[in-house]
Amino acid sequence: MLEMEICRMKMKNPTVLAAGVLGSTASSLNWAARSGAGAVVTKSFGLEPNKGYPNPTTVEVEGGIINAIGLSNPGVEIFQEELKKLEGNVPQVASIYGSTPEEFSQIAIQADNLVDALELNVSCPHAMEGCGASIGQDPDLTTQIVKSVKKSVKSPVIVKLTPNVTDIVEIAQAAESGGADALTLINSLGPGMKIDLETANPVLSNRFGGMSGPAIKPVALRCVYQVHQAVKLPIMGVGGIMNYQDVVEFLYAGANCVQIGTAIMYHGLDVFREITSDLEKFMTRKGYQKVEEMVGLAHE
Ligand SMILES: Cc1cc2nc3c(=O)[nH]c(=O)nc-3n(C[C@H](O)[C@H](O)[C@H](O)COP(=O)(O)O)c2cc1C
């Protein structure tokens, strides 16, 4: 009942481990797969090793967390070794970042044969200059990067967008015109900040960070709804999903499946089995036989 397909990836259920949460090593990705995720996305990695920002990089706030990890990763060469150790019992997606079309393509080529799809992170709100959201706020650069990666690899290319734009539909259409196979909506929101009362200092070393968790769900849902209306590509919905009710809302808004990040920090990896078992009960109660029957119903 929960099986579905997106980007030629056959998934046993529509829940996916979101990029950056437990996705830095093969063992944590395999663990998420064994815990019931329908597919897994790695932590974003780039061409060269990147230390990211010093601690503190994460802080809890009302309705979620703020993080400014700064895309810390060991670089594609070392990450390839992790990708080789993936058990492959669920579809595997490599999240990559860079600053130019050439750089993205170079990384994509090195990951292409080791995963089932690539997710282009053009949307991180706390990336170093020239990376992340600064790309996904520029429609022309988004198109060029997608085009370049598509020319270089065989794997399906998913483009992850930032909500921090005036018009998300414009950027989604830019990714579509570059040849994207699917979109992931949304990366973390903001940036936002928290200030320590005793020291009067910003808590995060980077001062600002991306917001995730339940507080951003209404924004993510609106992005999915708008993009579903304007673009034909399949969508992975992400942002604040904590339970099966949230998943149903995202499907109704037009997502074909969902990704889950911050909920794992609150509830652990059991969240995948809890959500999928509750979703199945909901579908039985409502008479849905397949997930795809629910996709986009809020538009009818
Ligand atoms: C600690 C942390 C690290 C993240 N790292 C990445 C990353 O490396 N690449 C990426 O595309 N998104 C990253 N994200 C964003 C998530 O994949 C997701 O888009 C966002 O958190 C919203 O979903 P959520 O509310 O379910 O967490 C990260 C989020 C968190 C909380």
The ligand as a Gaussian input file, in Angstrom:
#p B3LYP/6-31G(d) Opt

LIG

0 1
 C       21.488000      19.577000      11.704000
 C       21.013000      19.761000      10.312000
 C       21.897000      19.585000       9.235000
 C       21.470000      19.742000       7.928000
 N       22.345000      19.556000       6.897000
 C       21.908000      19.634000       5.613000
 C       22.783000      19.362000       4.524000
 O       23.943000      18.982000       4.686000
 N       22.290000      19.501000       3.270000
 C       20.986000      19.868000       3.000000
 O       20.595000      19.971000       1.839000
 N       20.145000      20.112000       4.030000
 C       20.563000      19.996000       5.308000
 N       19.690000      20.233000       6.331000
 C       18.292000      20.615000       6.025000
 C       17.348000      19.402000       6.086000
 O       17.689000      18.420000       5.141000
 C       15.887000      19.850000       5.865000
 O       15.745000      20.388000       4.587000
 C       15.425000      20.888000       6.891000
 O       15.995000      20.639000       8.167000
 C       13.897000      20.930000       7.045000
 O       13.379000      19.666000       7.423000
 P       13.090000      19.234000       8.962000
 O       12.263000      20.309000       9.574000
 O       12.399000      17.898000       8.836000
 O       14.424000      19.098000       9.620000
 C       20.111000      20.080000       7.673000
 C       19.227000      20.249000       8.732000
 C       19.649000      20.087000      10.042000
 C       18.660000      20.258000      11.150000

